[in-house]
Amino acid sequence: MAEHTYKFDVKMSCTGCSGAIDRVLKKTDGVSSYDISLENQEVIVKGTIEYDEVLEKIKKTGKEVRSGTTVE
């Protein structure tokens, strides 16, 4: 399966917000790497996982996902 890169604009106000996303992504199968930027309000995820699955995982943390795109 091909690896994809996704970029999400996520509303995060503190390290607790980014920490919640970190905890869920590190337990997610199909995610090979990710970068969470509290300063830029963005989450970049790389892996063989589908876009909708990553979006649902981030939304389950209770954070607002303002937008998301596939970067490739």
C-alpha positions as CSV (number, residue, x, y, z in Angstrom):
1,M,0.0,0.0,0.0
2,A,1.3,3.4,-0.9
3,E,2.3,5.9,1.8
4,H,0.4,9.2,1.9
5,T,1.0,12.5,3.6
6,Y,-1.9,14.5,5.1
7,K,-1.9,18.0,6.6
8,F,-4.6,19.1,9.0
9,D,-5.4,22.6,10.4
10,V,-6.4,21.8,13.9
11,K,-7.5,24.2,16.6
12,M,-5.1,23.7,19.5
13,S,-4.7,26.1,22.4
14,C,-2.2,24.4,24.7
15,T,0.2,21.5,25.1
16,G,-2.6,19.4,26.5
17,C,-4.4,19.7,23.1
18,S,-1.3,18.7,21.1
19,G,-0.6,15.9,23.7
20,A,-4.0,14.4,23.2
21,I,-3.4,14.2,19.4
22,D,0.1,12.8,20.0
23,R,-1.3,10.0,22.2
24,V,-3.9,8.9,19.7
25,L,-1.6,9.0,16.7
26,K,1.1,7.0,18.3
27,K,-1.3,4.2,18.9
28,T,-2.8,4.3,15.4
29,D,-1.9,1.5,13.0
30,G,-0.7,2.7,9.6
31,V,0.8,5.9,10.8
32,S,4.6,5.8,10.1
33,S,5.3,9.4,11.4
34,Y,3.6,12.6,12.4
35,D,4.5,16.2,13.3
36,I,2.3,18.3,15.6
37,S,2.9,22.0,15.6
38,L,1.0,23.9,18.3
39,E,2.4,27.2,17.0
40,N,1.3,26.7,13.4
41,Q,-1.9,24.9,14.5
42,E,-1.2,22.0,12.1
43,V,-0.7,18.2,12.2
44,I,1.1,16.4,9.4
45,V,0.7,12.7,9.3
46,K,2.5,10.2,7.0
47,G,1.5,6.6,6.6
48,T,-0.5,3.9,4.8
49,I,-3.7,4.9,6.6
50,E,-6.6,6.4,4.8
51,Y,-7.4,10.2,5.1
52,D,-10.8,9.6,6.7
53,E,-9.3,7.3,9.3
54,V,-6.8,9.9,10.4
55,L,-9.5,12.7,10.4
56,E,-11.7,10.6,12.7
57,K,-8.8,9.8,15.1
58,I,-8.0,13.5,15.4
59,K,-11.7,14.4,15.8
60,K,-12.1,11.8,18.6
61,T,-9.7,13.9,20.7
62,G,-12.4,16.6,20.8
63,K,-10.3,19.1,18.8
64,E,-11.8,21.1,15.9
65,V,-10.3,20.2,12.5
66,R,-10.7,23.3,10.4
67,S,-9.4,21.8,7.2
68,G,-7.3,18.9,5.9
69,T,-5.6,18.1,2.6
70,T,-3.5,15.4,1.0
71,V,0.0,16.6,0.4
72,E,1.6,14.7,-2.6
